[in-house]
Amino acid sequence: QVQLVESGGGSVQPGGSLRLSCAASGLTLNEYAIGWFRQVPGKEREGVSCIISSRGSPYYEDSVQGRFTISRDNAKKTVYLQMNSLKPDDPAVYYCAASRFATKGRRLMVLPLAPNNYDYWGQGTQVTVSS
């Protein structure tokens, strides 16, 4: 059974940093694309960043490009999202999600940050940015 557990959320001031972690179990991490998504009340869930394979380049949503960095440690089965220079637009519940590349690789290559390309989701972790 695939399980994803996020941690690392919290409250920071504008310009601050947080590192989110996504601990995965029940899967072989290097067979899965892992994405980070966020959602605020009343809005659709949006893709923030993803890394499709260990050899591929990561993808970033335009507003976080240059500020957020995704990385994965296959041995620890953990994916990280380093978030720097946090802005008042960044607060949300952040989710990690997984998609098996063998099943959805073609769709992921076209729409890597589309939530409906991911099958497994964590419970989310809250990120707050306030002064």
C-alpha positions in Angstrom: 0.0 0.0 0.0 1.5 3.3 -1.1 1.6 5.9 1.6 2.9 9.5 1.5 3.5 11.5 4.6 4.4 15.2 4.4 6.1 17.1 7.2 8.0 20.4 7.6 5.2 22.9 7.3 4.9 25.9 9.6 4.7 29.6 9.9 7.5 31.9 8.6 7.9 35.6 7.9 8.0 36.8 4.3 11.4 36.1 2.9 11.9 33.1 5.2 12.5 29.4 4.3 11.0 26.1 5.0 11.9 22.6 3.9 9.0 20.2 3.3 9.6 16.4 3.4 7.5 13.7 1.8 8.2 10.2 3.2 7.1 7.5 0.9 6.4 3.8 1.7 5.0 0.9 -0.2 6.7 1.8 -3.4 10.1 1.9 -5.1 10.7 5.6 -5.3 12.8 5.6 -8.4 9.8 4.1 -10.3 7.6 7.0 -9.5 7.2 10.6 -10.4 6.8 12.7 -7.3 5.1 16.1 -7.3 4.4 18.9 -4.8 1.0 20.6 -5.1 -0.7 23.3 -3.0 -4.2 24.4 -2.4 -5.9 27.3 -0.7 -9.6 27.3 0.2 -11.8 28.0 -2.7 -9.2 27.4 -5.3 -8.1 24.4 -7.3 -5.1 22.4 -6.4 -2.1 23.6 -8.4 1.2 22.0 -9.2 4.2 23.5 -7.7 7.1 21.3 -8.7 7.7 17.7 -9.7 10.6 15.4 -10.4 9.6 12.6 -12.8 12.7 10.5 -12.7 16.1 10.5 -11.0 17.8 11.3 -14.3 15.3 13.9 -15.5 15.2 17.6 -14.8 12.6 18.9 -12.3 9.7 21.0 -13.3 8.6 24.2 -11.5 5.5 26.4 -11.7 6.5 29.8 -12.9 5.9 31.6 -9.6 8.2 29.4 -7.6 11.0 29.1 -10.2 14.3 30.2 -8.7 12.9 30.1 -5.1 11.9 26.4 -4.6 14.0 23.4 -5.2 12.8 19.8 -5.3 15.1 16.9 -4.6 14.7 13.2 -3.9 16.7 10.7 -1.9 15.7 7.3 -3.3 17.5 5.4 -0.5 15.5 7.2 2.2 12.4 7.2 0.0 12.0 10.8 0.7 11.3 13.8 -1.5 12.1 17.3 -0.4 10.8 20.8 -1.3 13.2 23.5 -0.2 11.2 26.8 -0.2 13.2 30.0 0.0 12.1 33.6 -0.2 8.6 32.8 0.8 6.0 35.3 -0.3 2.5 36.2 1.0 1.2 34.3 -2.1 2.7 31.0 -1.0 0.6 30.0 2.0 -1.4 26.9 1.3 -1.7 23.3 2.3 1.1 21.6 0.5 0.7 18.0 -0.7 3.0 15.5 -2.2 1.8 13.0 -4.7 3.1 10.0 -6.6 2.5 8.6 -10.0 4.0 5.4 -11.4 6.1 6.3 -14.4 5.4 3.0 -16.2 1.7 3.7 -16.1 1.5 7.4 -16.8 4.9 8.4 -18.2 3.6 9.8 -21.4 1.0 11.9 -19.7 3.5 13.1 -17.2 5.9 14.2 -19.9 3.2 16.4 -21.4 1.5 17.7 -18.2 4.0 17.1 -15.4 2.2 19.3 -12.9 -1.4 18.2 -13.6 -2.9 16.9 -10.4 -5.0 14.3 -12.2 -1.8 12.6 -13.5 -1.0 11.6 -9.9 -2.6 8.6 -8.1 -1.4 8.7 -4.6 -1.6 11.7 -2.2 -0.4 12.6 1.2 -2.5 14.3 3.8 -0.9 17.7 3.4 1.0 20.1 5.5 0.1 23.7 6.2 2.5 26.6 5.2 1.8 30.0 6.5 3.6 33.2 5.6 2.9 36.2 7.7 4.7 39.1 9.4 
